[in-house]
């Protein structure tokens, strides 16, 4: 019976007009739908793989290799295999909470970001992405021994390709990704060397229990990004300032008041669908924390400012009108400086 049904189906297809068959074969995939499917895939697909990431800084490039174990919808463990200085460190993300464990230093850090698992925020980013970028389908290439469709995301305002994705043809998981500077040069690249799709992952690997002899360091604890901007500004505890200028395509997508190391911060978040800009401001006299990185000095409109650059991301800090400001974005220093000038004109 099955063979007869198959034969009838083939015969029916053979009777279709040649033009109809050609049109059916020629129908291209919907690029925007493919991008959305890729963004949603981790909520439905589990996998284990090894990923290599290379970031190009201003002077040197840095490379890492991680074992990635993801159990849908929202449990992920990333363990460093290289370089040697990071070997054995790992982080576990469960929903909105990330726990970073450093066995060498006997140190743990717990961070909270409610918006990382916020479907409304994701839908907002998708809408901005479609408005500001053209999704251009490229050839099918092989990544981690699997066929993947390439998608280039081209900025509608500048005409520059800002990101390239390799999307698995079956699962829609992103197997490789490249991001570019505004001049078209490569900023960073991540790529699975191998990947296996399975839900058979031991639950114990996602344990976030911190050993008693580990020092727990305070991590960032973001509040849930609030789309009620005026309410957030009113709750800041000081008179906040907003930028009067943003690069083409960027819009505010939320705001939050948070506390980090006892310091109250207002955080304004902007996006164009791919790149993000965060403006932090507070009314304290504390010095900015750059970690182990030595900042460079820059000046604008009579202000002394400090900045650091890591791959495509730049951090710019300055003080003005009794407030401390920090701008962080996937932009170059000139763009961030233009925004900074507009904050307090």
N, C-alpha and C positions, 0 to 999 in steps of 0.2 A: 504494500500500500504506500509506503514511504517513497519507494522508487517511482511509482506511478505519479505521485504528487510532484516529485522533483522534475519528472519528464514534462508534465503539463506546465510547470512554471517556466521551464526552459523554452518550451514551444511558444508560450504566451509572449515571452520576451522577444523571441525571434520575429513575431508578427508586429512588433512596435515599429513605427516609422524610423528610418535611419536618423533623421534629425533629432527625434526625441531621445534616442539612445546617446547621441553625441552630446546633447545638452545635459543629460544626466551625468555623464562621465566628466564633463567640463566644469560642473558646478564647483566653484572654489569653496573651501571652508570659511566660515565667518570668523575673521581674525579677532574681533572683540569678544565673541562668545568663547573662543578658545582661551583667551587671556583670563576671562572670568572663571572658566572651568579650572584653569591652573591655580588661581588664587583660592578656590574652594576645595581643591583636591586633598590637601592635608587633613581636612575635617572628615574625610571618608576613606582614605587610603593609608595603610600602615606599611612600613618598610624598614629595612636595615641596610646601611650602606657606608661607604668611605668617601669623604668629600675633601677635595683640595681647594684651598682659597689662597689667592695671591693678591696683595694690595700694593699699589705703587705709591710711595710717598714722594716727598719733594727731593729726597736724596737717595734713598734705597728702597728696594722692594722687600716685602716680608711675606713668607709663605707658611701656612699651617695645614696640617692634615688631621681630620677628625673622623672618628667613628660616630655615625648618626643613627640613633634608634628612635623611631617615631611610631607611637601607637595612637591611631585615630580615636577620638577627635583632637585631643589636646595634651598628650603626654610625649615629651621629647627629651632624650638624653644625648648630649654631645661630649665626647671624650677626646682629649688631645692625644694624638699619637706622635706628632712632630710639630715644632722643633723640640729638641731635647729639654730646653728650659721649661717648656710647658707640659712635658710628657706626664700623663696621669691626672692632670687637672680635668675637671668635668663640670658641666652644669646641667641641671634638671629643671625643665619647665613643665609645670602642671597647671594648665589653664592660664591664669594671670600671674602666677608666682614663679619666680626663677631662683633656684638655690645654686650658688657657685661654690665648689669645694676645691680647696688647694691642699692636697695631702702633704706636700713638702713643707709648707708653712704652717700646717695645722690650723687652717683658717677657713671660715665659711662666711658667705655673704648672702642674705636673702633680700630680694627686691620684689616690688609689687607694682604691676601696671595693668589696671582693670581694662583699659582700652585695647590691650593686645588681643583680647578675645571678644571684642565688641562688634557684632554683625552690622550694627548701624554705621559704625566708623568705617568698616570695610566697604559697605555700599557707597558711602560718601566718597571714599578714595577711588572706587571704580568709576563713579560718575565724573569726577575730576579728570581721571586718566583718559576717559573717552573724549571729554571736552578739549583737553590740552594736547593729546598725543594721537598720532595716526598709527594704528597697528598694521604693519606690513608683513605679510607672510613670505617667508623665504623657502629654501629647499629643505628637504628632509635629510638630516645628518645622523650619524651613529654616535651616541654617547653612552658609555658604560655598556656597550654591546646591545643597545636598544635603539630603534629608530625614533627620532625626535624631530618635530616640526619646529623650524626657527621662526621667531617673531621679532621684528625690530620695532621699537617704540620711538617714533620720530616726533620731536617737539613741533607743534603747529606754528609757533611764533618764530623760532630760530631756524627751523629746518634741519636741526642737528639730531642725529640718533643718540638718545640718552641711555637706552638700555636694550639688550638683546637677550631673548629667552630661548632655551631649547626645551620644548614641552613633549613629554613622553606621549607617543601616539595612542597608547592603550589606557594608561592610568591618568594622564594629564598632569602628572607631577612634574615640576620643573627640575630637569636633570642638570642643567647648567645655566649660568647667568653671567652677563657682563654689564658693567656700568661704565659710563664715559664722562669725561670732563666736558665742559661747555665748548672747548676747542676741538672735540672729537677724539682726543687721546684717551687711552684706556685707564680707568681709575682702579677697578678691581675685577677679579674674575673668580667665580666659584664653580666647581664641576665635580660631579660624582665620578669616581674612578670605577666603582662597581656598586650595584644596588640590587637588593632582593626584596620583592614585595611579599610580605607575610604578616599575619596578625599573631603568629606564635612567638611572642616576645615575653620572657619571664617578667612578671610584675615587680619582682624584687629589684630590678635594675633602676626602677623609678623611685626608690625609697629616698626620702629627703631627711632621714634621721641624721642629726649632726652628732658626731662622737663627743663625749663629755670633755675630752682634753683639747678640743678645738676652740679657738677664739672666734666668736661670732662678731663680724664687722657689719655695721649698719649699711644697708644698701638703699637705693632709691625707692621710695614708696609714693608712687603717683596716686593722686585721687582719681576717681573716675572722671574722664574728660567730659565736661559739661557743655552742652550746646546753648545753655542760658548764659550768654556772655555777660550781660549786664549784672546778673546776680553774682557771678564769680568776681567781677571787678569790684562790686560793692563789698564783698567779703574779704578783700585783700588786706585790709588793715592799714592801707595808705592810699594816696591818690596815684593810681597807675598811669602809665603813658603807653600810647599805642603808636605803631609806625604809620606814617602817612603815605609811605611808598612801599610797594611790594613788586617784585618782578612779574612780568606778564604770566597770567595763569594761576598765580598763587591766591588762595583764599583762606580765611580763618576757618578751621574745622572744629575748634573747641578750646576750652580753657580749664585750668584747675588751680586750686590753691593746695600746696603741699608743704610738708616739713621734712627737711633733710639736715641731719646733725644739729637739730634744734633750731634751724633757721627757716623762717616762713618765706616761701617763694610763690610768686604768681607766675604761672606758666601759660603762655599763649602759643598755640600750635597752628601752623599754617602748612598747606600742602598744595601741590599741583597735580597730585595723583601718583607721582613717582618720588619726587624729591620733597623733603620736609624742611621747615624752618621752625625752630623753637626759640622764643624770646622769654628769658627768665628775668625777673626783676624783684628786688627787695629793698628795704630801707635800712639795712644794717651796715656796719663799718667793716665787716669781715673781708678778708682777702680772697680772691678767686683761687680755687683748688685745681691745679693742672696735673696733679699726680706726679709722676716721675718725668714728665716732659717739661723742658725749659721753654717758656713762651718767647716769642719775638715781640718787638715793640713797633707800633705804628701810631700815626697821628691823624686826626681829622677835626676840623673846626675848633682848633685850640685844645682838643682833648688828647691826653695820653691814653693809649689803649694797648692791650696785649692780645696776642692771638697765637693759636697753634693750628696746624693743619695735619690731618691724618687721612691719606687717600683722598676721596672726594669731599670729606667733611672738614669744615673749618669752624673753630670756636673763637669768637671775638668778645672781649670783655672791656668795659669802661665804666666810669662813674660820672653822673651828671645830675644836677639839681637835687643832691642829697640821696639819690638812688643808685644802686649797683645794678648794672645790666649785663646779661650774657646772651649772645646770639649764637646759635648752633645750627648749621645747615649744610646741605649738600651743594654748596655754592662756593665760588672763589671769593677771595678777600674783598675785591672791589664791590661785588654785589652786596656782601654783608655790610660793608662800610656805607654804601648808599642807603641801606635800610636803617642803619644806626643813626645816620645824619637826620633821617626823617622822624626818629622817635621823639626827640625834643627839639623842634625847629627853633 
